[in-house]
């Protein structure tokens, strides 16, 4: 007995097999982000703190502490593959 598998019945064309990066799912897939995007965002924050754009009222000690915390966040981010 030979079985034939109709792929269109399992994966109809109106449904994406992978919800990302299909544009049909953009309105509720905002939580997914890539490692490089997060790294760029953290580096922007580091630069803003260093140039006193972010929190201009902070003193040097507070800036140093924030930079250390962001460095730790970048270290954790580097542990991920994606």
Order of alpha helices (4+ residues) and beta strands (2+ residues): alpha-alpha-alpha
